[in-house]
Amino acid sequence: MDNRKSGIEQAAQLITKARCAIALTGAGMSVASGIPDFRSPGGLWSKHDPEKVASIRALQVDPVTVWKFLLEADSMLKSAEPNAGHKGLAQLEKDGYLQGVITQNIDGLHQRAGSVNVIEFHGNCSDFYCMECFAPFPAERIHAGIELPVRCPQCSGVVRPDLVFFGEQIPTEVYKAAFEFADQSDLVIVAGTSGGVVPASLIPPRIQEAGGLIIEINKAPSAYSSFSDVFIQGAAEEVLPAIVQSLS
């Protein structure tokens, strides 16, 4: 029996025994959907300096440049579709094996795949609001050719997406919800994240330190691999459907 098949069967057994299983996902989860990891070759950070296009300071001093970047990113995100990995996690939740997902991604693909309980650690590119008066701004009014920067019709303040820019803190309510969810869990499926971004990276070891288990699914060993209870080397879009099939 090869290592991957053995790992999939072991993961399925642990999932069936878990009282409260959750998933933690990162950029690798959406690569198969056509969204390259921003940090990888070909990703957005290979073409743009994040401090100039995705920091809160840049948004304050040069909102036009930031909005040009946001429209480029928005076009890429809108063209993406959930892959088999997203659908696998949604199926695990539907079948009662998974209680929800904590994601570092801003693409909304988990929800589009059918996941219901999703905590977006870094926000999303679907909701927008004014930086000055905080009034919501309809996403459907943001399109190619719109005058930049996008401004609030009520106070003329600059509109921004509800995501965490470089230089900003994770919103307190999101941080609290994610770690409270983790503290209720006794198993975490890590998929498509290497554990390099804090504070989200602290969630798996926190669960393990409380007596829980870690199932890791990544194409290459990561910061979690040395202490994961099960490490399955492979793409999430291949491994997660196999786990679903094993459970059925």
DAPEDA-V209790 format. One record per backbone hydrogen bond with DSSP energy under -1.0 kcal/mol. NH is the residue of the N-H (numbers start at 0). CO is the residue of the C=O. If there is no record, write none. Layout:
nh: (NH NH)
co: (CO CO)
//
This chain:
nh: (5 6 7 8 9 10 11 12 13 14 15 16 21 22 23 24 25 27 28 29 32 33 34 39 42 44 45 46 47 51 52 53 55 58 59 60 61 65 66 67 68 69 70 71 72 73 74 75 76 77 78 86 87 88 89 90 91 92 93 94 95 96 97 98 100 101 102 103 111 112 114 117 118 120 120 122 123 124 128 129 130 133 136 140 141 145 151 155 158 159 161 162 163 165 167 174 175 176 177 178 179 180 181 182 184 185 186 187 188 189 190 191 200 201 202 205 206 207 208 209 210 211 212 214 215 216 217 222 226 227 228 229 231 233 237 238 239 241 242 243 244 245 246 247)
co: (1 2 3 4 5 6 7 8 9 10 11 12 186 99 188 101 190 191 25 26 29 30 29 36 39 37 42 43 43 48 48 49 165 54 55 56 57 61 62 63 64 65 66 67 68 69 70 71 72 73 74 82 83 84 85 86 87 88 89 90 92 91 91 20 116 22 118 24 107 108 109 115 100 102 118 119 161 105 159 134 157 129 127 137 138 142 156 151 149 128 126 160 121 53 164 170 171 172 173 174 175 176 177 178 181 19 19 212 21 214 23 216 196 198 199 201 202 203 204 205 207 206 185 187 229 189 231 193 223 223 213 213 215 217 234 234 235 237 238 239 240 241 242 243)
//
